[in-house]
Amino acid sequence: MRKLFLIPTPISTDLSSIPPQVLEIVKTNNVFICERVRTTRRFIRSIIKDFNIDSSLFIELDKRRSIRDHREVMDILKKGMDVCFMSEAGSPCIADPGSELVNLARQFNYQILSQSGPSSIILALMASGMNGQKFTFRGYLPVKKDLLKKELKQIEKAILQTGYTQIFIETPYRNLQMFDQITDAVNASVRLHIALHIHSKEEYLETKNIHDWKKDQAVKNKLSEKAPCIFILGR
């Protein structure tokens, strides 16, 4: 049966945690759909030194176009070729593109095979000490201050009324602004978890209530480093 492998990639420079089955899948396939060809080729070269890059096919997804408008992707699926899909970092289809490709592959009777690997969202939730049974991932929040404040108040209400943990992300260069908006808008008793540089030497994982975060000036220096960050609010 034709197969679509969903291949996780490291969220740091540490390659030692890549599962053996992932290495074997990459080694035995030669069709790769990805977010960026350059990144994917570099990653494969780093984990399999003798991999024949030149004889493999790499297709870069254009996020601005429907998957059906990618002629090369459609041709591969129609031919029934096995395919590996890789996002830039972490697990495909989780806060990353790929779901449209999965849905289309199912229509061509592909077997979807998800491989184990890191997800910064799940790793941050695990370290937060907050409710991991009931949680909501909200993706990116609004950029405009008035809309962001309104959204944060809705998040606060959801936490206090339902107990659901609320998870969201931000573009690295806006991390500090997001922190300031959170500590300004959200109830002082609500807890905030900040996860920076996950799985790296600079990893920073801390949970405090909003009241205590307001007194922490050191975290602002860390947030100014423009690193990928996960924000989690909860009880």
RODO-2510 file (C-alpha; in nm, 4 decimals, decimal comma):
residues 235
     n   res          X          Y          Z
     1     m     0,0000     0,0000     0,0000
     2     r     0,1275     0,3477    -0,0882
     3     k     0,2533     0,5389     0,2157
     4     l     0,2855     0,8962     0,3398
     5     f     0,5415     0,9195     0,6211
     6     l     0,5120     1,2191     0,8520
     7     i     0,8706     1,2759     0,9638
     8     p     0,9481     1,4905     1,2715
     9     t     1,2641     1,7003     1,2674
    10     p     1,4678     1,8277     1,5666
    11     i     1,3689     2,1523     1,7366
    12     s     1,7323     2,2149     1,8325
    13     t     2,0767     2,1299     1,6958
    14     d     2,0859     1,8044     1,8954
    15     l     2,0466     1,5158     1,6491
    16     s     2,1093     1,2353     1,8990
    17     s     1,7420     1,1867     1,9833
    18     i     1,6274     1,0946     1,6315
    19     p     1,4572     0,7515     1,6542
    20     p     1,6213     0,4692     1,4535
    21     q     1,3004     0,4024     1,2603
    22     v     1,2988     0,7609     1,1348
    23     l     1,6550     0,7228     1,0078
    24     e     1,5591     0,4004     0,8310
    25     i     1,2526     0,5565     0,6664
    26     v     1,4524     0,8537     0,5375
    27     k     1,7333     0,6265     0,4199
    28     t     1,4979     0,4060     0,2150
    29     n     1,2911     0,6792     0,0481
    30     n     1,3703     0,9331    -0,2204
    31     v     1,0608     1,1555    -0,2481
    32     f     1,0380     1,4397     0,0033
    33     i     0,7752     1,7104     0,0369
    34     c     0,8807     1,9881     0,2723
    35     e     0,8484     2,3483     0,3814
    36     r     1,1950     2,4421     0,2581
    37     v     1,4076     2,2244     0,0323
    38     r     1,7344     2,3742     0,1525
    39     t     1,6611     2,2970     0,5185
    40     t     1,5435     1,9447     0,4426
    41     r     1,8449     1,8584     0,2288
    42     r     2,0781     1,9924     0,4984
    43     f     1,8990     1,7889     0,7667
    44     i     1,9183     1,4658     0,5670
    45     r     2,2874     1,5180     0,4936
    46     s     2,3513     1,5692     0,8659
    47     i     2,1883     1,2408     0,9715
    48     i     2,2816     1,0175     0,6752
    49     k     2,6259     1,1066     0,5428
    50     d     2,6111     0,8843     0,2342
    51     f     2,2535     0,9695     0,1327
    52     n     2,2243     1,0287    -0,2422
    53     i     2,0682     1,3748    -0,2433
    54     d     2,1009     1,4225    -0,6182
    55     s     1,8919     1,1175    -0,7051
    56     s     1,6085     1,2192    -0,4716
    57     l     1,3125     1,4423    -0,5467
    58     f     1,2416     1,7404    -0,3202
    59     i     0,9223     1,9442    -0,3507
    60     e     0,8700     2,2651    -0,1571
    61     l     0,5164     2,3543    -0,0535
    62     d     0,3992     2,7064    -0,1228
    63     k     0,1758     2,8033     0,1713
    64     r    -0,0010     3,0596    -0,0448
    65     r    -0,1344     2,7945    -0,2818
    66     s    -0,3731     2,5051    -0,2371
    67     i    -0,2046     2,1661    -0,2306
    68     r    -0,4034     2,0760    -0,5438
    69     d    -0,2266     2,3554    -0,7302
    70     h     0,1109     2,1865    -0,6774
    71     r     0,1376     1,9872    -1,0003
    72     e     0,4415     1,7883    -0,8845
    73     v     0,2615     1,6792    -0,5657
    74     m    -0,0469     1,5736    -0,7587
    75     d     0,1643     1,3756    -1,0086
    76     i     0,3398     1,1856    -0,7289
    77     l     0,0152     1,0981    -0,5518
    78     k    -0,1462     0,9843    -0,8770
    79     k     0,1533     0,7571    -0,9443
    80     g     0,1259     0,6104    -0,5947
    81     m     0,4849     0,6825    -0,4929
    82     d     0,5803     0,6612    -0,1249
    83     v     0,6381     1,0097     0,0194
    84     c     0,8068     1,1603     0,3264
    85     f     0,6764     1,4932     0,4530
    86     m     0,8952     1,7116     0,6794
    87     s     0,8198     2,0458     0,8390
    88     e     1,0919     2,2950     0,9316
    89     a     1,1130     2,1848     1,2946
    90     g     0,9137     1,9564     1,5199
    91     s     0,6189     1,7348     1,4313
    92     p     0,4388     1,7845     1,0983
    93     c     0,0805     1,9128     1,1038
    94     i     0,1079     2,0391     1,4645
    95     a     0,1236     2,4191     1,4398
    96     d     0,2852     2,3471     1,1031
    97     p     0,1581     2,2873     0,7507
    98     g     0,0793     1,9378     0,6310
    99     s    -0,2839     1,8677     0,7142
   100     e    -0,3972     1,9530     0,3605
   101     l    -0,1419     1,7091     0,2200
   102     v    -0,2611     1,4366     0,4599
   103     n    -0,6242     1,4873     0,3600
   104     l    -0,5373     1,4750    -0,0094
   105     a    -0,3221     1,1641     0,0331
   106     r    -0,6139     0,9865     0,2017
   107     q    -0,8232     1,0556    -0,1073
   108     f    -0,5571     0,8680    -0,3065
   109     n    -0,5803     0,5753    -0,0614
   110     y    -0,2480     0,6422     0,1052
   111     q    -0,1616     0,4901     0,4398
   112     i    -0,0645     0,7736     0,6754
   113     l     0,2244     0,6829     0,9041
   114     s     0,3047     0,9336     1,1800
   115     q     0,6506     0,8937     1,3303
   116     s     0,7401     0,9827     1,6879
   117     g     0,9405     1,2957     1,7501
   118     p     0,9474     1,6302     1,9310
   119     s     0,6664     1,8833     1,9505
   120     s     0,7596     2,2039     2,1315
   121     i     0,3936     2,2597     2,2186
   122     i     0,3572     1,9257     2,3965
   123     l     0,7006     1,9499     2,5597
   124     a     0,6126     2,2931     2,7001
   125     l     0,2773     2,1695     2,8305
   126     m     0,4456     1,8745     3,0003
   127     a     0,6870     2,1091     3,1808
   128     s     0,4254     2,3682     3,2766
   129     g     0,2596     2,1764     3,5584
   130     m    -0,0797     2,2825     3,4226
   131     n    -0,3820     2,0799     3,3176
   132     g    -0,2672     1,8359     3,0493
   133     q    -0,6022     1,6558     3,0362
   134     k    -0,7974     1,9517     2,9036
   135     f    -0,6209     2,2152     2,6960
   136     t    -0,6679     2,4358     2,3907
   137     f    -0,4035     2,5351     2,1382
   138     r    -0,4852     2,8794     1,9986
   139     g    -0,2016     2,9244     1,7516
   140     y    -0,1141     3,2908     1,7012
   141     l    -0,3147     3,5585     1,8805
   142     p    -0,4108     3,8929     1,7182
   143     v    -0,1327     4,1460     1,6634
   144     k    -0,3345     4,4647     1,7186
   145     k    -0,3312     4,5640     2,0851
   146     d    -0,7056     4,6140     2,1248
   147     l    -0,7872     4,2798     1,9637
   148     l    -0,5123     4,1054     2,1584
   149     k    -0,6402     4,2433     2,4891
   150     k    -0,9909     4,1257     2,4039
   151     e    -0,8601     3,7786     2,3156
   152     l    -0,6565     3,7571     2,6371
   153     k    -0,9641     3,8441     2,8438
   154     q    -1,1552     3,5665     2,6633
   155     i    -0,8692     3,3271     2,7406
   156     e    -0,8752     3,4337     3,1065
   157     k    -1,2506     3,3714     3,1201
   158     a    -1,2085     3,0251     2,9650
   159     i    -0,9419     2,9348     3,2218
   160     l    -1,1433     3,0519     3,5225
   161     q    -1,4705     2,8978     3,4033
   162     t    -1,3574     2,5689     3,2471
   163     g    -1,0085     2,4993     3,3823
   164     y    -0,8783     2,4375     3,0309
   165     t    -0,5113     2,5226     2,9846
   166     q    -0,4577     2,7723     2,7009
   167     i    -0,1524     2,7444     2,4744
   168     f    -0,0345     2,9901     2,2086
   169     i     0,2761     3,0981     2,0214
   170     e     0,4189     3,4232     1,8902
   171     t     0,6652     3,5437     1,6304
   172     p     1,0007     3,5648     1,8156
   173     y     1,0506     3,9382     1,7654
   174     r     0,7150     4,0048     1,9388
   175     n     0,7751     3,7829     2,2439
   176     l     0,8457     4,0745     2,4771
   177     q     0,5415     4,2700     2,3619
   178     m     0,3271     3,9613     2,4143
   179     f     0,4620     3,9165     2,7669
   180     d     0,3831     4,2805     2,8503
   181     q     0,0311     4,2469     2,7123
   182     i    -0,0325     3,9256     2,9077
   183     t     0,0883     4,0633     3,2393
   184     d    -0,1127     4,3817     3,1827
   185     a    -0,4423     4,2195     3,0806
   186     v    -0,4685     3,8863     3,2639
   187     n    -0,5839     3,8291     3,6226
   188     a    -0,2903     3,8245     3,8686
   189     s    -0,3892     3,4795     4,0024
   190     v    -0,3638     3,3082     3,6634
   191     r    -0,0411     3,1171     3,6021
   192     l     0,1811     3,1746     3,2990
   193     h     0,4383     2,9270     3,1700
   194     i     0,7154     3,0500     2,9392
   195     a     0,9106     2,7966     2,7335
   196     l     1,2130     2,9259     2,5414
   197     h     1,4863     2,7448     2,3462
   198     i     1,3282     2,4027     2,4085
   199     h     1,5780     2,1137     2,3815
   200     s     1,8799     2,3427     2,3616
   201     k     2,1558     2,4455     2,6022
   202     e     1,9744     2,7769     2,6558
   203     e     1,6439     2,6081     2,7457
   204     y     1,4284     2,8164     2,9795
   205     l     1,1103     2,6715     3,1331
   206     e     0,9365     2,8641     3,4117
   207     t     0,5867     2,8867     3,5588
   208     k     0,4654     3,1686     3,7869
   209     n     0,1427     3,3514     3,8484
   210     i     0,0971     3,6841     3,6717
   211     h     0,1552     3,8747     3,9954
   212     d     0,5044     3,7255     4,0318
   213     w     0,5918     3,7626     3,6636
   214     k     0,5351     4,1381     3,6918
   215     k     0,8231     4,1548     3,9395
   216     d     1,0602     3,9498     3,7218
   217     q     1,2708     4,1842     3,5103
   218     a     1,5273     3,9200     3,4116
   219     v     1,2799     3,7343     3,1918
   220     k     1,2509     4,0386     2,9680
   221     n     1,6135     3,9979     2,8681
   222     k     1,5472     3,6374     2,7737
   223     l     1,2386     3,7283     2,5721
   224     s     1,4397     3,9933     2,3895
   225     e     1,6637     3,7205     2,2447
   226     k     1,4052     3,6629     1,9720
   227     a     1,3889     3,2869     2,0225
   228     p     1,0915     3,0572     1,9514
   229     c     0,8624     3,0735     2,2561
   230     i     0,5558     2,8894     2,3809
   231     f     0,3179     3,0780     2,6138
   232     i     0,0823     2,8779     2,8358
   233     l    -0,1860     3,0211     3,0634
   234     g    -0,3773     2,8173     3,3190
   235     r    -0,4586     2,7511     3,6802
***
